Amino acid sequence: MDLPSSALPPLLPPLEAESLNPDPIIQFLSWLNAAAEAGNHDPCAMCLSTVRPDGSPAARMVLLKVA
């Protein structure tokens, strides 16, 4: 199935450690704001992944909520 180029997400530059903010909260907020400014349908939706004790992955979609 061929998708029109308008349906494809824009390519992002590679993630380089030198470009990251050392404060993970500030870095996260930067990514969240960039997603919102890019017109992302729901920038507060994300995939939370963990690893079970047996080593198998578990992933679920969550919504970031303000407390």
C-alpha positions as CSV (number, residue, x, y, z in Angstrom):
1,M,0.0,0.0,0.0
2,D,1.4,3.3,-1.1
3,L,0.7,6.3,1.2
4,P,0.7,9.9,-0.1
5,S,3.7,11.8,1.1
6,S,1.4,14.1,3.1
7,A,0.4,11.0,5.3
8,L,3.9,10.2,6.2
9,P,5.5,11.8,9.4
10,P,8.3,14.2,8.7
11,L,11.8,12.9,9.1
12,L,13.6,13.9,12.2
13,P,17.3,14.5,12.6
14,P,19.2,11.8,14.4
15,L,19.2,12.0,18.2
16,E,22.6,13.1,19.4
17,A,23.6,13.1,23.1
18,E,25.3,16.4,22.7
19,S,22.0,18.1,21.7
20,L,20.1,16.9,24.7
21,N,19.4,19.0,27.8
22,P,21.0,17.4,30.8
23,D,17.8,18.0,32.8
24,P,15.4,15.2,31.6
25,I,12.3,17.2,32.6
26,I,13.3,20.2,30.5
27,Q,14.2,17.9,27.6
28,F,10.8,16.2,27.8
29,L,9.0,19.5,27.8
30,S,10.9,20.6,24.8
31,W,9.8,17.4,22.9
32,L,6.2,17.8,24.1
33,N,6.1,21.5,23.0
34,A,7.7,20.6,19.6
35,A,5.0,17.9,19.1
36,A,2.2,20.3,19.9
37,E,3.7,23.0,17.7
38,A,4.0,20.5,14.8
39,G,0.2,20.0,15.0
40,N,0.4,16.5,16.5
41,H,-3.1,15.2,16.9
42,D,-2.5,14.3,20.6
43,P,1.0,15.2,21.8
44,C,0.1,13.9,25.3
45,A,-0.4,10.4,24.1
46,M,2.7,8.2,24.4
47,C,3.9,4.6,24.6
48,L,5.1,3.6,28.1
49,S,7.3,0.5,27.9
50,T,8.8,-1.6,30.6
51,V,10.5,-5.0,31.0
52,R,9.0,-7.8,33.0
53,P,11.2,-9.8,35.5
54,D,11.5,-12.6,32.8
55,G,12.9,-10.1,30.4
56,S,9.9,-9.8,28.1
57,P,8.7,-6.3,27.1
58,A,5.4,-4.8,28.0
59,A,4.1,-1.6,26.3
60,R,0.9,0.4,26.7
61,M,-0.4,3.7,25.5
62,V,-1.0,6.3,28.1
63,L,-2.1,9.9,28.2
64,L,-0.1,12.5,30.1
65,K,-2.4,14.3,32.6
66,V,-1.8,17.4,34.6
67,A,-2.1,16.9,38.3
